[in-house]
Amino acid sequence: MPIILWKIVVIYFTTLIVFTSCFRSDLNSKDDPDIPAIAKYFSTKGRYEEVNPYLREDILAVNRSILQPPSAQCREIHLTAIIRHGTRYPTSKNVKKMQNLYKLVQSSAPSKKSWLREIQTQWTMWYTEDMDGRLVQKGVNDHKHLAVRLSKLFPSLISEEKLRGGFVNFITSSKHRCVNSTLSFKAGLTELWAIKDVEFEHAVNDALMRFFDQCNRFLQEVDNNPSAMTELDKFKQGPEMKRVQQKIADRLGVPYSLITYDMAEAAFYLCAYEFAIKTVNSPWCQLFDEVDAQVVEYASDLKQYWKRAYGYDINSKSSCILFHDVFSRLNKTVEENKSGRQVSEAVTVQVGHAETLLPLLTLLGFFRDTDVLTSTAYAARAQRSFRTSFMLPYAANLLLVLYDCGGGDLRLQPLLNEKPLTFPGLTDQQAAVPRYRDVLERYGDLLQGCDFEAECQLFKRPAEV
């Protein structure tokens, strides 16, 4: 066969293989019987693999082309990774809701539907209140695998040499699921490099990773204020959610009055947790079609929007302490690099919660839609960018990569869940990997202000005479 013809054949089949691989990945997301059709709507209860479907084929796969420094001479000098804990059990509060639904299904008339008979005769309620949000084995693996992927994405920063040299810093929330996620991340690295002769410490810092617990204004005005969730409450009582509840009742063969919002949410959680924890397409998932799932997802987004994001200014301002911590570390790196010294903290891994990440993402202006999310805007917001299913799965992570591109040209690239982001408000020429000084200018007002103590303190009213 002539060489030119042979090359054409090779190119053809290579292209076909790549195309087929992409097509199979797309099929997995829609037609794989092991994946619920509604899996991409699980909000903060979703798997990381639904955000990055290619990981279903290879959980350690990375694509370094997503890193987009402006020139080949750019080198990474620092990485900050703010990471949500891995997959966990439901909280005791949600377990109670799930138990109530299970009792209702068990007491209802036997069904001819195979999936409902399976729930009634084969499936057992194995969730217990003492599980209360603890990390599961899948959550351990989430962080082990993420650690290995990040070491492949940033080999000059996350390396055995840097780890042994004390240039990798670990900070975590005090919650057991976060501490265990941190231990799992470290184990991913030590197992990768077969390190057995030394253990690496981590710091517990709730001031940084659970700042929302220490912001009195947020606690009083939002977290403990029932009226703060008015839009969510209206949506729960609205026509879209009522229709979902009625469809669940029809599928179960019970009166409409028995299926409350909490029941519908519990059913959704049962589907989500069975899949996230066990990788099982549970019969509970048959209670929802895709339209139903989109409605339940919107309810979850409304809750997160008003309780942790753009709904109230204090939601994002409560993260001021973490915001300043991140930029002080970046500035320190810049100064050390400028003076020719070795960067003292090449990598900072900070493990917290969805409630840690979302206020910070909000403060930075990511995923902000033009219009507010409201109870009556479900149809109008179908194409919203504020989708917690894609923003905040288990092990969600915000990465900030600082580059030295020579001649004093420092650049900062943000990524969310290993995908590039664009800092809001920067021009197209700056957007991909902007100059660090442009980022500082973009957030100048927050860097000068955004004082945690000032934002979070409660001002007492003058005593009445």
N, C-alpha and C positions, 0 to 999 in steps of 0.2 A: 504494500500500500504506500503511495507517495507520502512524503513527510507532511506536506501541506494538508492533504486530505486527512491524515491521521490526527493532526492537530485540531482540525475542525471537529472530528468525531469526539476527541477528548473534551473539547470545550462544550460541545453539545451535551454530552452525558454529565459533565460536571454541573452545568447549568440546570439540567433536569433533576439531578440529585438535590441541589440546593433548593430548587422550587418545590420538589416533593416534600423535603424536610419542613419547609415553611408551611406547606399545605397541611401536612400531618399535624403540625403544631396547632393549626387553626381548627382542624377536626377534633383534636383532643379537647379543645375548649367548648365544643358544641355537642359532639356526638359520642364522646367517651362515656360508656354506661357507668363508669366508676366515679364520674364527676357530676354532681347535681347541675341541672340546667340553670339553676339560680345562683350558682356559687360566686359569680362575679358581683353579686349584690349584697354580700354579707357584712358590709361596712367594717367596723372595727373587730368583727369576729371572723374576718376572712383570712385565708392562707396567703402567704407571701407569693406562692407559686401562681396564684390567679393574677397577680400584678405583673409577674414576669413568667409567662407560660413556658418559655424555653427551658426553665429550670426543671420542668417535669421530665424532660428527656435526660438532662444532666444537671444535677443539683449543684455541681461545682463549676458550671460553665460561666465564663466571663467574656466580655468583649471590650478590649482596651481601646477600641476606636471611639468609644463614647467619651473618652477623655480628649478634650479638644484644645490643648494649648496652642497658641498662635504660631509657634515655630518648634522645630525639632530640638533646638538648644534649651528649651524650657525644661527645668527639672523640678520635681515635687520636693518641697522642703518641709511641709507640715500637713497633717490631716486631722481634722476634728470630726468624730463620728458620734452623733447623738442618736441613740438606738432605743426603740421600744422593746420591752421584754418579749420573749417568744410565746408560742402557743400555750395557753393555760386552761385549767378547768374553769367552769362557770363559778361565779361568786355564790355565796349562800343565798343571797336574795333571789337570784335568778333560778337557783336550784329549787327553791320553794314554788316558784311559778311553774316550773317544768313538772314538778311532782303533782301539782293541782290539775294540770292538763292531762297528765297520764291517768290519774284517777277517773277523770271524766270520760276519757276514751275507753278505759277498762269497763266502766259501768254502762256504756251505751250498748245498744243492741248489736249482736254479732253481724258482721257485714259480709256481703258476697265479694267485695273487693279484696283481692289477694294481699295488697299492701296493707290494708287496714286490719285484715285478719292476722297478718304478721305482727303488727304492733300489739294486738290484743292477746295473741297466744304465744309468741316467740320472743318478742322484745321485752326486756326487763329494765325497770328504772334503776340504773346502776350509779347515777349521780347522787352524791350525798353532800349535806351541808358542810361537813368538815373539809371538803376539797377546797372550798372558798378561794378560788383564783390561783391555786398553786400551779407551778410550772409542770407540764407533762413532758414525756420523753420527746415528743415532736418538738416541743419548745427548746429542749436541750439541743436537739439536732439543728433547729433553726439557727441558733447562734454559733454552733460549731461550724456549720457550713458557711455562714456569712463571714466568719473569721478567715476561713480558707480562701473564699472568693476575694475578700479585700486584700489579702496578702498577694494574690495573683494580679489584682488590679494595680496595687501600689507596692511592688516588690522592693523598692529602695527604701520605703518607709516602714512597712510592716515586714520586718525581716528578723531572723533569729538573732543576728548581731544587735539590732536595735532593741529587741526585747531583753536580751541578756544584759545589755548595757544600761538598762534603766531609762530608755528614751521613749517607752510606751507607758502611758499613764491610764489607770482604770478608775472610774468613779461610778457609783451606783446609788440608786434609791435604796432605802432600808427594807422595802417590801421583799419578801422571800422570793417572789417570782423574778424580781430584778437582780437580786444577789445571785440567784442560781443561774440566771441568764449570763451574768458577768463571768461566773465560774465556767460556764459552758463555752463562752467566747475564748477565754484563756486556754481551756482544754483543747479547743480546736487548733490553736497555735502550737501548744506544747506537744500534742500528738502528731501534728504535721512534721515537726522537727525532732520528734522523739526526745524531748527534754524531760529528764527524770531527776536531775540532780539539784533542781532549784524550784521554789514556788514563787509566784509573782503576786504581790499584794494589790489590794484595791481599797479605795476609800469610800466610806458611806457618807453621802452628803445630801441630806434631804432639803437643805436650803436651796441647792441648785436643782435637784432632780424632782422634788415635790414642792416647789415654790408656792403652788396653789393652796397648799395647806396652811401656809404662813402669811397669806395675804388677807388681812382682816376685811378689807373692803370687798374683795371678791367673795369671801365667805358669806358676808352679810347681805350684799346687794344682789348676788347671783346664785351662789351654790345653795344657800339655805333660804332662798326667797322664792316661794311657790309662784308668785306672779311673774317672775323672770321668764318662765317657760310658757307664757300665754299662747304663743304661736304654735308650739308643739301640742298643747292641750286642745286647741281649736282643731288642729289637723287630726288628732286622735278621734274627735267627734265628727269629723267631716265626712262627706260622701265617699271619698276614695277609700278611706280606712274602713268605713262601715261596710262597703261592698266586699272588701277582703274578708272581714269577719263573717259575713253571710255566706261567702263561698266556702270557707272552712267548715262552717256549720252544715252546709249542704253535703260536703264530702264526708263528714263524719255522721251525718244523719241525725243531728241533734237540733233542738230549737235554737233559733237565732239568739235568744236572750242569754244562752249559756256561754256564748263565745264573746268574751270581753276583749279589750285591747291587750290586756296582760296575757290572756290565753293565746291570742294570735302571735304576740311577740315570743312567748314561750315555745310555740311550735316552730317558729323561725329559728330560734336559738338551738332547739334540738337538732334540726337539720344541720345548722352551721357547726355546732360542736362535734357531732358525730363525724362530720367530714374533716374538720380541722384536726381532731385528736386521733381518729382511727382511719382516716381516708376511706370512709364508708359513705356510699350514697344511700342514706337511710330512708326507710319507708316514710318517715316524717316529712321528707322533702316533697312527697306527693300531695301534701296539703296546699302547695303553692304552685302557681304558674308564673311565668316571667313577669307578667303585668302586676301580679300580687307582690312579687319580690321588689319590684321597683317602687311600689308604694311604701312598703315597710322600710326600704333603704332611705327613702325621702324623709320618713319620720325620724330615723336615726340621724340623718344629716341635719335636720332641723334642731334636734337636741344638741348636737355638737356645735352647730353654728351659733346658737344662742347661749350655750353654757360655757364654751371654750374658745370661740372664735370671734367673728365679726359682729355678733349680735350686740355686745356691750364692750365699750372701750377698755374696761378694767380686765377683761379676759386676756387680752394680749399684753397689757401693761404689767400684769402679774408676772410675766416672764422676763421683766427687765433685768433681774439679777443674773439670769442665765445668758441673756443677750450680751451684757457687759462682760461676763466671764469669757465668752467665746472671743469677743473682739480684743480683750486684754491679752489673751493668749496669742492671737494672731499678731497683735502689735509687738509683743515680746519676741516672737519669732522673727519679725521684720527687723527689729533692732539688733538681735543677735546675728542674723544673716548679714546685715549691713556692715557690722563691725568686724566681720570675718570670723566670728566665733562659731563653734559648733552649736546647732540648734539643740536646746536642752530638752525640748519636748517635741519629738518628731510626730507622735501620734497621741491623741487623747480619745479614749473610748468612754462615753458616758451613757449609762443604761438607765432608762426611766420608763415612762408610761406614754400612752396615747395623749394623756392630759399634759404631758411634758412637751411633746413635739408640737401639738396643734397650736397652742398659744404662741409659740416661737415662730412657727410658719406664718401665723397671722400677723405678728408684729413685723415680720420681714415683708409682708404684703403678697405672699404667694396665694394662688387659687382664690383670688377675690373677684367675684362677679360684679357686673355693673349694677345689678339690682339686688335688693335684699331678699333673702329666702323667707317666705311667709307661708302661712297655712293655706292661702288661696292660690298660691303660685305654682302648684305641682306641675301642671301641664306646661306652663310657660318656662319652667326651669329644667326641662328635660335635658337640655344640652349644657347644663351648668358645669363649671370647672371645679366647684366645691363638691367633690365626691369622695367621701371618707373611705369607700371601698378601695379606691386606688391610692389614697394618701396614707392610710393608717392601718394596713394589715398587721398581723403579728410580725414582729421583728422589723417593722418599718424603720427607716433610717435616713437622717439628713447628714450628708457628707459635705464638708467644706475643705477644698483642696487648694493649698497655697503654692504657687509656682514662682520660681526665680527664672526669668527669661533673659537675664544678662543685661548689663548696663543700667541697673537700677529699675528694670521693668519687672514689677511684681504683679502677679495675676491671681484671681480667686475664682474658682469654679464651684458652684453648688450642684449637688445631685440629690435626688430623692429616690430612695429605693433603687439605687444604682442606675438612675436615669438622669440625664442632664436637665437642669432647671435654668431659667433665665431670671436674673434679679429684676423685679418690676421697676419700671421707670428709667432704665438705662437704654441708650440708643442702640440701634441694630449693629453698629460697628463695634460697640462695646459688649454686646449682650452675651455672646457665647462664653468667653472667659475674660471678663472685664479686668481692667487695671485695678489694683487694690485701692489706689487712691480715689478712683471713681466710686468704688463701693463705699468707702469712708465718707465721701461727699454725699452720696445718695442717702445714707443713714445718719448724716451729720446731726440732725435735730435730736434723734434718739440717743446718739452718742453723747451729746451735750446734756440732754435731759434724761428722761426715762429712769427716774430714781425710784427704786423699789420701795423704799421706806415712805417716800412722799406719796407715791401712788396708792399704796396699800393701807396706810394708816386711816383710822376712822376719826373724823373730826367731831368732837363732842359739841352738842348744841349748848349755848349759854343757859345756865340755870334760870328757871322762871322765878321772877320776884313774887 
